[in-house]
Amino acid sequence: MSAKDKTRSGAGQKTTKPWSGRFSEPVDDLVKRYTASVAFDQRLAEFDIQGSVAHARMLHAVGILTAADLEAIEKGLAVIGEEIRNGTFPWSVDLEDVHLNIEKRLTDMIGDAGKRLHTGRSRNDQVATDVRLYLRAAIDHVQTLLKGMQRALLDLAEKHVDTVMPGFTHLQVAQPVSFAHHLLAYVEMLARDAQRFADCRKRVNRLPLGAAALAGTSFPIDRQMVAKELGFDGVCENSLDAVSDRDFAIEFVAASALTMTHLSRFSEELILWMNPRFGFIDIADRYCTGSSIMPQKKNPDVAELVRGKTGRVNGNLVALLTLMKGQPLAYNKDNQEDKEPLLDTVDTLLMSLAVFTGMVGGITVNVGAMRAAALEGYATATDLADYLVKKGLPFREAHETVAQAVRFAEARECDLSVLALEDLRQFSPLIGKDVFDALTLEGSMNSRSHIGGTAPARVRAAIAKARKALA
């Protein structure tokens, strides 16, 4: 090849960007650093290779690539995958992103066959495919961790079906509940989270590849073949939407924000319960830290960080919504900014679920403190009202009657169950000796024996049902 031919072909030139032929000067070094995404999107490399292999096989099947080219591409990508896994791959900011880095390395290794790989596709549909493949795998990991978290809660709940604690509204003592029943509320929340991720996965699992830059391609591609090869349920039906849509990423982050919100609510309770003023629980030392100045301190840092990281995921959701709100069709460079919030959300959610599950397994319950707290604040007042209703008194009258009885007990600084029968009867002649059965903590819980109630028999049934659903 002559020197002139080498220059024309790009051989020996420092600039290796595939689009540089249109420009009369190289990209400014600051612009290179500003626009490059390889520092974070290299995490998509495994999925970029998967997509490229499937694309190459399809190109061979429709007669665009020869068998020799396909074999060279598959072998070359396998070597690149190994280089990436063992940390020897030569990443370059000059090559902007994960796609061009892999393409350049492949071309250096196998020559023209590597250059033919990009036939019939664009980085626009390529990156959309990579992100969907990555996110599908992330969702499957999230689902596994959600089940693990639910099982940890169920394990703890099984030990404390008969443990009485005060149920709260407005953070004030309301009614006695089983501690296991309280834990099962979070099992329900996580079950809904799992449903949301499963539903999100259906929309993630559509193939954009084949949309090319925005309008499709003139080559006789077989998108359904690629979809089947990669395990997608189908293809994105509109090429413009395929390359520019990030709904699926926003939906995932929204589902993640809800899951983190559930973890944050539980974190807040654990933090309160560990405070000596409550003393309901203790968290294992391995999930706590100390103070650099106060030697007595044992801080629930994991729970606090989960609570704090929830704001981080919420911020990622707002960032993605804001990113998309002003974009015209089709692909815009703005979309490069979708990856860091998405990747950060995945990392934060996976780590939070994993560490929280371990923390739940290390919780010790102070049964006595929970019971003592349930005896404060007249937790069985509603049971007395229900007792009177069953005797024939209209509920609103029963409510007023019990309110007066509570005021009477408050003045004597004692619980309703400690009052003498004659003291209680001054508020209603309907009150008999059997009233004290209604005023006990166990009596209160046992009386709520319906689906969703806190009666221990119902709680045991709910635990069994939840276990079966997770099997």
C-alpha positions in Angstrom: 0.0 0.0 0.0 1.4 3.4 -0.9 1.8 6.3 1.6 -1.1 8.0 -0.1 -3.3 4.9 0.3 -2.3 4.5 3.9 -3.4 8.1 4.6 -6.7 7.6 2.8 -7.4 4.4 4.7 -6.5 5.9 8.1 -3.6 3.5 8.6 -0.9 5.0 10.8 -3.0 8.0 11.8 -3.1 9.0 15.5 -6.9 9.7 15.3 -8.9 6.4 15.1 -12.4 7.7 15.6 -14.7 6.1 13.0 -16.4 9.5 12.3 -13.3 11.7 12.1 -13.4 11.8 8.3 -16.1 14.5 8.4 -13.9 16.9 10.5 -11.0 19.2 9.6 -9.4 19.3 13.0 -9.1 16.9 15.9 -11.3 17.1 19.0 -10.1 19.4 21.7 -8.5 17.4 24.6 -10.9 18.9 27.1 -13.9 18.0 24.9 -12.6 14.5 24.8 -12.6 14.2 28.5 -15.9 16.0 28.8 -17.8 13.8 26.3 -16.1 10.4 27.1 -18.2 7.9 28.9 -15.8 4.9 28.9 -14.9 5.6 32.6 -18.4 4.3 33.6 -19.9 2.6 30.6 -17.1 0.0 30.4 -19.3 -1.8 33.0 -21.5 -2.7 30.0 -18.6 -4.5 28.2 -19.9 -8.0 28.9 -23.3 -7.1 27.5 -21.8 -5.3 24.6 -19.9 -8.4 23.6 -23.1 -10.5 24.0 -25.0 -8.2 21.7 -22.1 -8.1 19.2 -21.9 -11.9 19.0 -25.6 -12.2 18.4 -25.5 -9.4 15.8 -22.6 -11.1 14.0 -24.4 -14.5 13.9 -27.4 -12.8 12.4 -25.3 -11.0 9.8 -23.8 -14.4 8.8 -27.3 -16.0 8.7 -28.6 -13.4 6.2 -25.5 -13.6 4.1 -23.7 -10.4 5.0 -20.8 -11.9 6.9 -18.8 -15.0 5.7 -18.3 -18.0 7.9 -14.6 -17.0 8.2 -15.5 -13.5 9.3 -18.0 -14.8 11.9 -15.4 -17.2 13.3 -12.8 -14.5 13.6 -15.3 -12.1 15.3 -16.4 -14.7 17.8 -12.9 -15.7 18.7 -11.7 -12.1 18.9 -14.6 -11.1 21.1 -13.9 -14.1 23.4 -10.3 -13.0 23.8 -11.5 -9.4 24.5 -13.9 -10.6 27.1 -11.2 -12.5 28.9 -8.9 -9.4 28.7 -11.7 -7.3 30.3 -12.3 -9.9 33.0 -8.6 -10.2 34.0 -8.0 -6.4 33.8 -5.6 -6.3 30.9 -7.8 -4.7 28.3 -6.4 -1.3 27.1 -9.2 1.1 27.7 -8.7 4.5 26.0 -10.5 7.8 26.7 -9.7 8.8 23.1 -12.1 6.1 21.9 -14.9 7.7 23.9 -17.0 4.7 25.0 -17.1 1.0 25.6 -18.4 0.3 22.1 -15.5 2.0 20.2 -12.9 0.6 22.6 -14.0 -3.0 21.9 -14.5 -2.4 18.2 -11.0 -0.9 17.9 -9.4 -3.8 19.8 -11.3 -6.3 17.7 -10.2 -4.6 14.5 -6.6 -4.5 15.6 -6.8 -8.2 16.3 -8.7 -9.6 13.3 -8.6 -6.8 10.7 -11.4 -6.2 8.2 -13.7 -8.7 9.7 -13.8 -6.5 12.8 -14.7 -3.5 10.7 -17.7 -5.4 9.1 -19.2 -6.2 12.5 -20.9 -2.7 12.7 -22.8 -3.3 9.5 -26.5 -2.7 10.0 -26.3 -1.1 13.4 -25.4 2.1 15.1 -24.0 3.0 18.5 -27.5 4.3 19.2 -29.3 0.9 19.1 -26.1 -0.8 20.3 -26.0 1.1 23.6 -29.8 0.8 24.1 -29.4 -3.0 23.8 -26.4 -3.1 26.1 -28.3 -1.1 28.8 -31.3 -3.4 28.5 -29.2 -6.5 28.8 -27.4 -5.1 31.8 -30.6 -4.0 33.5 -32.3 -7.3 32.9 -29.5 -9.1 34.7 -29.6 -6.5 37.5 -33.4 -7.0 38.0 -32.8 -10.8 38.3 -30.2 -10.1 41.0 -32.6 -7.7 42.8 -35.3 -10.3 42.8 -33.0 -12.8 44.4 -32.0 -10.3 47.1 -35.7 -9.4 47.7 -36.5 -13.0 48.4 -33.5 -13.3 50.7 -34.7 -10.2 52.6 -38.2 -11.6 52.9 -36.9 -15.0 54.2 -34.8 -13.2 56.8 -37.9 -11.3 58.0 -39.9 -14.5 58.1 -37.2 -16.3 60.1 -37.3 -13.5 62.7 -41.1 -13.4 62.7 -41.4 -17.1 63.3 -39.5 -16.6 66.6 -41.8 -13.8 67.7 -45.4 -14.7 66.8 -46.4 -14.4 70.5 -44.2 -11.4 71.3 -46.4 -8.5 72.1 -45.4 -4.9 71.1 -47.3 -1.7 70.9 -48.6 -0.9 67.5 -48.3 2.8 66.8 -50.2 5.5 64.9 -48.7 9.0 64.9 -45.8 7.3 66.8 -48.2 7.1 69.8 -49.2 3.8 71.4 -52.3 2.6 69.6 -53.1 -1.2 70.0 -51.2 -4.3 70.9 -49.8 -6.3 68.0 -47.6 -9.3 67.5 -44.0 -8.3 66.6 -44.2 -11.0 63.9 -47.2 -9.2 62.5 -45.3 -6.0 62.3 -42.4 -7.7 60.5 -44.9 -9.2 58.0 -45.9 -5.7 57.0 -42.5 -5.4 55.4 -42.7 -8.8 53.8 -45.8 -7.5 52.1 -44.1 -4.3 51.0 -41.2 -6.3 49.5 -43.6 -8.6 47.8 -45.1 -5.6 46.0 -41.6 -4.4 45.2 -40.8 -7.8 43.6 -44.0 -7.5 41.5 -43.0 -4.1 40.3 -39.6 -5.3 39.2 -41.1 -8.3 37.5 -43.4 -6.0 35.6 -40.6 -3.6 34.8 -38.5 -6.5 33.4 -41.2 -7.2 30.8 -40.7 -3.8 29.3 -36.9 -4.0 29.7 -36.8 -7.2 27.8 -37.4 -5.9 24.3 -34.7 -5.7 21.6 -33.7 -2.2 20.2 -31.0 -3.6 18.0 -31.8 -3.2 14.3 -33.2 0.3 14.7 -29.7 1.5 13.7 -29.3 5.3 14.2 -33.0 6.1 14.1 -34.7 4.9 10.9 -33.7 1.2 10.7 -31.3 -0.2 8.1 -31.4 -1.0 4.4 -29.6 -4.4 5.1 -31.8 -7.5 5.2 -31.4 -8.1 8.9 -33.4 -10.5 11.1 -34.2 -8.8 14.3 -36.3 -11.7 15.6 -33.3 -13.9 15.3 -31.2 -11.6 17.4 -34.0 -11.2 20.0 -34.2 -15.0 20.4 -30.4 -15.3 20.6 -30.2 -12.7 23.4 -33.3 -14.0 25.3 -35.5 -11.0 24.6 -39.3 -11.4 24.5 -39.6 -9.4 21.3 -38.3 -6.4 19.5 -39.0 -2.6 19.9 -41.6 -1.9 17.2 -40.6 1.6 16.3 -37.0 2.5 15.4 -37.2 6.1 16.7 -38.6 5.0 20.0 -36.1 2.1 20.2 -33.0 4.3 20.2 -34.3 7.2 22.3 -36.6 5.5 24.9 -35.3 5.4 28.4 -38.7 4.7 30.0 -37.4 1.3 31.1 -34.5 2.8 33.0 -36.7 5.4 34.7 -39.2 2.7 35.6 -36.5 0.6 37.2 -35.2 3.6 39.2 -38.7 4.4 40.3 -39.2 0.8 41.5 -35.9 1.0 43.3 -36.8 4.3 45.0 -39.9 2.6 46.4 -37.9 -0.4 47.6 -35.4 1.9 49.2 -38.3 3.9 50.8 -39.5 0.7 52.4 -36.0 -0.1 53.7 -35.7 3.5 55.0 -39.0 3.2 56.9 -37.8 0.0 58.6 -34.4 1.6 59.2 -36.1 4.5 61.1 -37.9 2.0 63.3 -34.8 0.0 64.0 -33.0 3.2 64.9 -35.7 4.2 67.3 -36.1 0.7 68.8 -32.4 0.4 69.5 -32.5 3.7 71.5 -32.4 2.9 75.2 -35.7 4.8 75.6 -37.3 2.1 73.6 -34.9 -0.8 74.1 -36.9 -3.1 71.9 -34.0 -4.6 70.0 -30.3 -4.8 69.7 -28.4 -5.0 66.4 -25.4 -7.2 66.2 -22.1 -5.5 66.7 -20.9 -6.3 63.2 -23.6 -4.0 61.8 -22.8 -1.1 64.1 -20.0 1.3 64.7 -18.6 3.2 67.7 -17.7 6.8 68.5 -14.2 8.3 68.3 -14.9 10.2 71.6 -17.7 8.5 73.5 -16.6 4.9 74.4 -20.1 3.8 75.4 -21.7 4.5 72.0 -23.0 1.8 69.7 -24.4 3.4 66.6 -26.8 1.8 64.1 -24.8 3.1 61.1 -26.1 0.6 58.6 -29.7 1.6 59.2 -28.8 5.2 59.1 -26.9 4.9 55.8 -29.8 3.0 54.2 -32.0 5.8 55.3 -29.6 8.3 53.8 -29.0 6.4 50.5 -32.7 6.4 49.9 -32.4 10.1 49.2 -29.6 9.3 46.7 -31.8 6.9 44.8 -34.7 9.4 44.8 -32.3 12.0 43.4 -31.3 9.6 40.6 -35.0 9.2 39.7 -35.4 13.0 39.5 -32.2 13.3 37.5 -33.5 10.8 34.9 -36.9 12.3 34.6 -35.3 15.7 34.2 -32.9 14.3 31.6 -35.7 13.1 29.4 -38.3 15.8 29.8 -37.0 18.1 27.0 -35.5 15.7 24.5 -36.9 15.6 21.0 -36.8 12.4 19.0 -34.6 10.5 18.4 -31.2 9.9 20.1 -29.4 12.9 21.7 -26.1 13.1 23.5 -28.0 13.9 26.6 -28.8 10.2 26.9 -25.2 9.5 27.8 -26.2 11.0 31.2 -28.6 8.2 31.9 -25.9 5.7 32.8 -24.4 7.1 36.0 -27.7 7.5 37.8 -28.8 4.1 36.6 -25.6 2.3 37.5 -25.5 4.1 40.9 -29.1 3.1 41.6 -28.3 -0.6 40.8 -25.2 -0.5 43.0 -27.0 1.2 45.9 -30.0 -1.0 45.8 -28.1 -4.3 45.6 -25.7 -3.4 48.4 -28.5 -2.0 50.6 -30.6 -5.2 50.2 -27.6 -7.4 50.9 -26.5 -5.6 54.0 -30.0 -5.1 55.3 -30.7 -8.8 55.0 -27.6 -9.6 57.1 -28.6 -6.9 59.6 -32.1 -8.4 60.1 -30.5 -11.8 60.8 -28.5 -10.2 63.6 -31.4 -8.6 65.5 -31.9 -9.6 69.1 -35.4 -8.8 70.5 -36.0 -7.6 74.1 -39.4 -9.3 74.6 -39.8 -7.8 78.1 -39.3 -4.2 76.9 -41.8 -4.6 74.1 -44.4 -6.0 76.5 -43.8 -3.3 79.0 -44.3 -0.6 76.3 -47.5 -2.3 75.2 -48.8 -1.9 78.7 -48.3 1.9 78.5 -50.6 4.3 76.7 -53.8 2.4 77.2 -53.3 0.1 74.2 -56.4 -1.9 75.0 -58.8 1.0 75.1 -60.3 0.1 71.8 -60.9 -3.4 73.0 -63.0 -2.0 75.9 -65.0 0.0 73.4 -65.5 -3.1 71.2 -66.5 -5.0 74.4 -69.3 -2.5 75.1 -70.4 -2.5 71.4 -70.8 -6.3 71.7 -72.9 -5.7 74.8 -75.2 -3.5 72.7 -73.9 0.0 73.1 -73.5 2.1 69.9 -69.9 2.5 69.0 -69.8 6.3 69.3 -71.3 6.1 72.8 -68.8 3.3 73.6 -66.0 5.5 72.4 -67.0 8.4 74.6 -67.5 6.0 77.6 -64.0 4.6 77.2 -62.5 8.0 76.8 -63.8 8.9 80.2 -62.5 5.7 81.7 -59.1 6.5 80.3 -59.1 9.9 81.9 -60.0 8.3 85.2 -57.1 5.8 84.9 -54.7 8.6 83.9 -55.6 10.5 87.0 -54.7 7.4 89.0 -51.6 6.7 86.9 -52.6 3.1 86.2 -53.7 0.9 83.2 -57.4 0.1 82.5 -56.7 -3.5 83.3 -55.7 -2.5 86.9 -58.9 -0.7 87.7 -61.4 -2.4 90.0 -64.6 -3.7 88.4 -66.6 -1.2 90.4 -64.5 1.6 89.1 -65.1 0.5 85.5 -68.9 -0.1 86.1 -69.3 3.6 87.0 -68.8 4.4 83.3 -71.3 1.7 82.1 -73.5 -0.9 83.8 -72.8 -3.2 80.8 -69.3 -3.9 82.1 -69.1 -7.3 83.8 -66.3 -9.6 85.2 -65.5 -10.8 81.7 -64.2 -7.4 80.8 -60.7 -8.2 82.0 -60.3 -10.8 79.3 -60.7 -8.0 76.8 -58.2 -5.8 78.5 -55.3 -8.2 78.5 -52.7 -7.9 75.8 -53.1 -11.5 74.6 -56.9 -11.1 74.7 -56.6 -8.0 72.5 -54.4 -9.8 69.9 -56.4 -13.0 69.9 -59.6 -11.2 69.3 -58.4 -10.0 65.9 -58.6 -13.3 64.2 -59.4 -12.6 60.6 -57.3 -12.4 57.4 -54.8 -9.6 57.9 -55.3 -9.5 61.7 -52.7 -9.7 64.4 -54.0 -12.8 66.2 -51.1 -15.3 66.5 -53.0 -18.0 64.7 -53.5 -15.7 61.8 -49.9 -14.6 61.9 -48.7 -18.2 61.7 -50.9 -18.8 58.7 -49.6 -15.6 57.0 -46.0 -16.7 57.6 -46.7 -20.1 56.1 -48.4 -18.5 53.1 -45.5 -16.1 52.5 -43.0 -19.0 52.8 -45.0 -20.9 50.1 -45.0 -17.9 47.8 -41.2 -17.7 48.1 -40.6 -21.4 47.4 
